[in-house]
Amino acid sequence: MSEDNFTRIMSIDFGLKRIGIALSDPLKKFASPFLTISNDEKVFTNLKKIIEEKSVEKIILGLPEDSPNSSKSVYNDVVGFKSQLENRFNIQVILWNETHTSKIAERRIIESVKSKKKRQDKGLIDMQSAAIILSEYLDSQTQ
């Protein structure tokens, strides 16, 4: 069976400025950071392209543990984004607790990225966070 016949799972680390994206391998065993896109007027066009090109069957969307009533929370933005994804792409979107993913991502980047300048790229953290979210989800499916 060729890789073209497989679907993938995508995860999203949602941010008001940037969105980190990770993808599973075609067998849905491993999560890999994919890219970071701007959360701007082209966000859904960019997501559509990835969903189609990578044959995405499901999206895992990181949800902060914050209270929806907190002034700093993006909780409500994430819930609204979930609805938009489901309506625009007719795709299953699963909310996943993303508590501590940014801190774990920062540690991974410090350990693996030698260049201090590259480590300061916030998009790198967003992609790594998305990969952690997806990895946690994939691990939960094999238990």
ChimeraX commands (.cxc) that place a marker at each C-alpha (Angstrom):
marker #1 position 0.00,0.00,0.00 radius 0.5
marker #1 position 1.49,3.35,-0.95 radius 0.5
marker #1 position 1.82,6.23,1.49 radius 0.5
marker #1 position -0.70,8.16,-0.63 radius 0.5
marker #1 position -3.49,5.87,0.62 radius 0.5
marker #1 position -2.91,6.78,4.26 radius 0.5
marker #1 position -4.43,9.64,6.19 radius 0.5
marker #1 position -2.81,11.65,8.95 radius 0.5
marker #1 position -3.80,13.38,12.14 radius 0.5
marker #1 position -2.91,17.03,12.56 radius 0.5
marker #1 position -2.54,18.90,15.81 radius 0.5
marker #1 position -2.76,22.61,16.36 radius 0.5
marker #1 position -1.25,24.77,19.08 radius 0.5
marker #1 position -3.52,27.81,18.75 radius 0.5
marker #1 position -2.25,31.30,19.39 radius 0.5
marker #1 position -3.68,34.70,18.62 radius 0.5
marker #1 position -0.58,35.55,16.52 radius 0.5
marker #1 position 0.77,32.16,15.43 radius 0.5
marker #1 position -0.50,28.61,15.04 radius 0.5
marker #1 position 1.86,25.70,15.49 radius 0.5
marker #1 position 1.12,22.59,13.46 radius 0.5
marker #1 position 2.29,19.01,13.83 radius 0.5
marker #1 position 1.42,15.94,11.77 radius 0.5
marker #1 position 1.37,12.24,12.47 radius 0.5
marker #1 position 3.12,9.79,10.24 radius 0.5
marker #1 position 0.78,7.87,7.89 radius 0.5
marker #1 position 0.56,4.97,10.38 radius 0.5
marker #1 position -0.44,7.41,13.17 radius 0.5
marker #1 position 2.32,6.26,15.51 radius 0.5
marker #1 position 4.58,9.33,15.69 radius 0.5
marker #1 position 4.12,13.09,15.87 radius 0.5
marker #1 position 6.45,15.51,14.10 radius 0.5
marker #1 position 6.56,19.30,14.20 radius 0.5
marker #1 position 5.45,20.52,10.77 radius 0.5
marker #1 position 5.30,24.32,10.58 radius 0.5
marker #1 position 4.02,27.51,12.10 radius 0.5
marker #1 position 1.59,29.76,10.26 radius 0.5
marker #1 position 0.37,33.25,11.05 radius 0.5
marker #1 position -3.08,33.55,12.55 radius 0.5
marker #1 position -4.25,36.12,10.02 radius 0.5
marker #1 position -6.77,36.46,7.21 radius 0.5
marker #1 position -5.11,33.57,5.32 radius 0.5
marker #1 position -5.19,31.09,8.19 radius 0.5
marker #1 position -8.05,28.96,6.81 radius 0.5
marker #1 position -6.65,29.01,3.27 radius 0.5
marker #1 position -3.31,27.79,4.63 radius 0.5
marker #1 position -4.96,25.14,6.80 radius 0.5
marker #1 position -7.09,23.91,3.88 radius 0.5
marker #1 position -3.98,23.42,1.78 radius 0.5
marker #1 position -2.29,21.35,4.52 radius 0.5
marker #1 position -5.44,19.31,5.21 radius 0.5
marker #1 position -5.79,18.44,1.52 radius 0.5
marker #1 position -2.10,17.88,0.71 radius 0.5
marker #1 position -1.44,15.75,3.78 radius 0.5
marker #1 position -4.79,13.89,3.76 radius 0.5
marker #1 position -5.68,14.98,7.28 radius 0.5
marker #1 position -8.62,13.02,8.71 radius 0.5
marker #1 position -8.77,14.52,12.20 radius 0.5
marker #1 position -7.48,17.56,14.10 radius 0.5
marker #1 position -6.34,17.61,17.72 radius 0.5
marker #1 position -6.65,21.17,19.02 radius 0.5
marker #1 position -4.81,22.21,22.15 radius 0.5
marker #1 position -7.07,23.70,24.81 radius 0.5
marker #1 position -5.60,25.73,27.67 radius 0.5
marker #1 position -6.63,24.75,31.16 radius 0.5
marker #1 position -7.46,28.41,31.98 radius 0.5
marker #1 position -10.88,29.39,33.06 radius 0.5
marker #1 position -12.98,30.66,30.16 radius 0.5
marker #1 position -13.65,33.77,32.27 radius 0.5
marker #1 position -9.99,34.70,32.75 radius 0.5
marker #1 position -9.03,37.96,31.03 radius 0.5
marker #1 position -5.78,36.40,29.74 radius 0.5
marker #1 position -7.41,33.21,28.53 radius 0.5
marker #1 position -7.60,32.20,24.90 radius 0.5
marker #1 position -9.99,29.43,25.95 radius 0.5
marker #1 position -13.00,31.03,24.23 radius 0.5
marker #1 position -10.90,31.77,21.12 radius 0.5
marker #1 position -9.91,28.10,20.92 radius 0.5
marker #1 position -13.51,26.91,21.30 radius 0.5
marker #1 position -14.60,29.34,18.56 radius 0.5
marker #1 position -11.72,28.22,16.33 radius 0.5
marker #1 position -12.80,24.59,16.81 radius 0.5
marker #1 position -16.30,25.45,15.52 radius 0.5
marker #1 position -14.85,27.24,12.51 radius 0.5
marker #1 position -12.60,24.29,11.66 radius 0.5
marker #1 position -15.49,21.83,11.90 radius 0.5
marker #1 position -17.81,24.00,9.79 radius 0.5
marker #1 position -15.29,24.95,7.10 radius 0.5
marker #1 position -13.63,21.56,6.64 radius 0.5
marker #1 position -16.26,19.07,7.82 radius 0.5
marker #1 position -13.59,17.39,9.93 radius 0.5
marker #1 position -13.54,15.94,13.43 radius 0.5
marker #1 position -11.80,18.27,15.90 radius 0.5
marker #1 position -10.88,16.97,19.34 radius 0.5
marker #1 position -9.99,19.38,22.14 radius 0.5
marker #1 position -6.90,18.26,24.09 radius 0.5
marker #1 position -5.53,19.65,27.34 radius 0.5
marker #1 position -2.34,21.48,26.44 radius 0.5
marker #1 position -1.20,22.28,29.97 radius 0.5
marker #1 position 2.59,22.62,30.20 radius 0.5
marker #1 position 3.24,21.88,26.51 radius 0.5
marker #1 position 5.03,25.19,25.94 radius 0.5
marker #1 position 7.38,24.58,28.89 radius 0.5
marker #1 position 8.14,21.04,27.68 radius 0.5
marker #1 position 8.69,22.39,24.15 radius 0.5
marker #1 position 11.10,25.04,25.44 radius 0.5
marker #1 position 13.13,22.38,27.26 radius 0.5
marker #1 position 13.26,20.18,24.14 radius 0.5
marker #1 position 14.42,23.10,22.01 radius 0.5
marker #1 position 17.15,24.07,24.50 radius 0.5
marker #1 position 18.39,20.47,24.47 radius 0.5
marker #1 position 18.27,19.97,20.71 radius 0.5
marker #1 position 18.86,23.35,19.01 radius 0.5
marker #1 position 22.47,24.50,19.24 radius 0.5
marker #1 position 22.07,28.04,17.89 radius 0.5
marker #1 position 20.87,30.52,20.50 radius 0.5
marker #1 position 19.40,32.69,17.73 radius 0.5
marker #1 position 17.33,29.76,16.38 radius 0.5
marker #1 position 16.13,28.92,19.90 radius 0.5
marker #1 position 14.56,32.38,20.14 radius 0.5
marker #1 position 12.24,31.64,17.21 radius 0.5
marker #1 position 8.80,31.50,18.87 radius 0.5
marker #1 position 7.44,29.55,15.91 radius 0.5
marker #1 position 9.72,26.70,16.90 radius 0.5
marker #1 position 8.02,26.50,20.30 radius 0.5
marker #1 position 4.57,26.54,18.66 radius 0.5
marker #1 position 5.47,23.63,16.36 radius 0.5
marker #1 position 7.03,21.64,19.20 radius 0.5
marker #1 position 3.99,22.29,21.41 radius 0.5
marker #1 position 1.72,21.00,18.64 radius 0.5
marker #1 position 3.92,17.88,18.36 radius 0.5
marker #1 position 3.66,17.28,22.12 radius 0.5
marker #1 position -0.14,17.63,21.99 radius 0.5
marker #1 position -0.30,15.15,19.10 radius 0.5
marker #1 position 2.14,12.74,20.72 radius 0.5
marker #1 position 0.05,12.69,23.92 radius 0.5
marker #1 position -3.09,12.03,21.88 radius 0.5
marker #1 position -1.47,9.24,19.83 radius 0.5
marker #1 position -0.11,7.63,23.00 radius 0.5
marker #1 position -3.59,7.69,24.55 radius 0.5
marker #1 position -4.97,5.78,21.56 radius 0.5
marker #1 position -2.60,2.84,21.97 radius 0.5
marker #1 position -3.32,2.16,25.63 radius 0.5
marker link #1:1,2 radius 0.2
marker link #1:2,3 radius 0.2
marker link #1:3,4 radius 0.2
marker link #1:4,5 radius 0.2
marker link #1:5,6 radius 0.2
marker link #1:6,7 radius 0.2
marker link #1:7,8 radius 0.2
marker link #1:8,9 radius 0.2
marker link #1:9,10 radius 0.2
marker link #1:10,11 radius 0.2
marker link #1:11,12 radius 0.2
marker link #1:12,13 radius 0.2
marker link #1:13,14 radius 0.2
marker link #1:14,15 radius 0.2
marker link #1:15,16 radius 0.2
marker link #1:16,17 radius 0.2
marker link #1:17,18 radius 0.2
marker link #1:18,19 radius 0.2
marker link #1:19,20 radius 0.2
marker link #1:20,21 radius 0.2
marker link #1:21,22 radius 0.2
marker link #1:22,23 radius 0.2
marker link #1:23,24 radius 0.2
marker link #1:24,25 radius 0.2
marker link #1:25,26 radius 0.2
marker link #1:26,27 radius 0.2
marker link #1:27,28 radius 0.2
marker link #1:28,29 radius 0.2
marker link #1:29,30 radius 0.2
marker link #1:30,31 radius 0.2
marker link #1:31,32 radius 0.2
marker link #1:32,33 radius 0.2
marker link #1:33,34 radius 0.2
marker link #1:34,35 radius 0.2
marker link #1:35,36 radius 0.2
marker link #1:36,37 radius 0.2
marker link #1:37,38 radius 0.2
marker link #1:38,39 radius 0.2
marker link #1:39,40 radius 0.2
marker link #1:40,41 radius 0.2
marker link #1:41,42 radius 0.2
marker link #1:42,43 radius 0.2
marker link #1:43,44 radius 0.2
marker link #1:44,45 radius 0.2
marker link #1:45,46 radius 0.2
marker link #1:46,47 radius 0.2
marker link #1:47,48 radius 0.2
marker link #1:48,49 radius 0.2
marker link #1:49,50 radius 0.2
marker link #1:50,51 radius 0.2
marker link #1:51,52 radius 0.2
marker link #1:52,53 radius 0.2
marker link #1:53,54 radius 0.2
marker link #1:54,55 radius 0.2
marker link #1:55,56 radius 0.2
marker link #1:56,57 radius 0.2
marker link #1:57,58 radius 0.2
marker link #1:58,59 radius 0.2
marker link #1:59,60 radius 0.2
marker link #1:60,61 radius 0.2
marker link #1:61,62 radius 0.2
marker link #1:62,63 radius 0.2
marker link #1:63,64 radius 0.2
marker link #1:64,65 radius 0.2
marker link #1:65,66 radius 0.2
marker link #1:66,67 radius 0.2
marker link #1:67,68 radius 0.2
marker link #1:68,69 radius 0.2
marker link #1:69,70 radius 0.2
marker link #1:70,71 radius 0.2
marker link #1:71,72 radius 0.2
marker link #1:72,73 radius 0.2
marker link #1:73,74 radius 0.2
marker link #1:74,75 radius 0.2
marker link #1:75,76 radius 0.2
marker link #1:76,77 radius 0.2
marker link #1:77,78 radius 0.2
marker link #1:78,79 radius 0.2
marker link #1:79,80 radius 0.2
marker link #1:80,81 radius 0.2
marker link #1:81,82 radius 0.2
marker link #1:82,83 radius 0.2
marker link #1:83,84 radius 0.2
marker link #1:84,85 radius 0.2
marker link #1:85,86 radius 0.2
marker link #1:86,87 radius 0.2
marker link #1:87,88 radius 0.2
marker link #1:88,89 radius 0.2
marker link #1:89,90 radius 0.2
marker link #1:90,91 radius 0.2
marker link #1:91,92 radius 0.2
marker link #1:92,93 radius 0.2
marker link #1:93,94 radius 0.2
marker link #1:94,95 radius 0.2
marker link #1:95,96 radius 0.2
marker link #1:96,97 radius 0.2
marker link #1:97,98 radius 0.2
marker link #1:98,99 radius 0.2
marker link #1:99,100 radius 0.2
marker link #1:100,101 radius 0.2
marker link #1:101,102 radius 0.2
marker link #1:102,103 radius 0.2
marker link #1:103,104 radius 0.2
marker link #1:104,105 radius 0.2
marker link #1:105,106 radius 0.2
marker link #1:106,107 radius 0.2
marker link #1:107,108 radius 0.2
marker link #1:108,109 radius 0.2
marker link #1:109,110 radius 0.2
marker link #1:110,111 radius 0.2
marker link #1:111,112 radius 0.2
marker link #1:112,113 radius 0.2
marker link #1:113,114 radius 0.2
marker link #1:114,115 radius 0.2
marker link #1:115,116 radius 0.2
marker link #1:116,117 radius 0.2
marker link #1:117,118 radius 0.2
marker link #1:118,119 radius 0.2
marker link #1:119,120 radius 0.2
marker link #1:120,121 radius 0.2
marker link #1:121,122 radius 0.2
marker link #1:122,123 radius 0.2
marker link #1:123,124 radius 0.2
marker link #1:124,125 radius 0.2
marker link #1:125,126 radius 0.2
marker link #1:126,127 radius 0.2
marker link #1:127,128 radius 0.2
marker link #1:128,129 radius 0.2
marker link #1:129,130 radius 0.2
marker link #1:130,131 radius 0.2
marker link #1:131,132 radius 0.2
marker link #1:132,133 radius 0.2
marker link #1:133,134 radius 0.2
marker link #1:134,135 radius 0.2
marker link #1:135,136 radius 0.2
marker link #1:136,137 radius 0.2
marker link #1:137,138 radius 0.2
marker link #1:138,139 radius 0.2
marker link #1:139,140 radius 0.2
marker link #1:140,141 radius 0.2
marker link #1:141,142 radius 0.2
marker link #1:142,143 radius 0.2
view
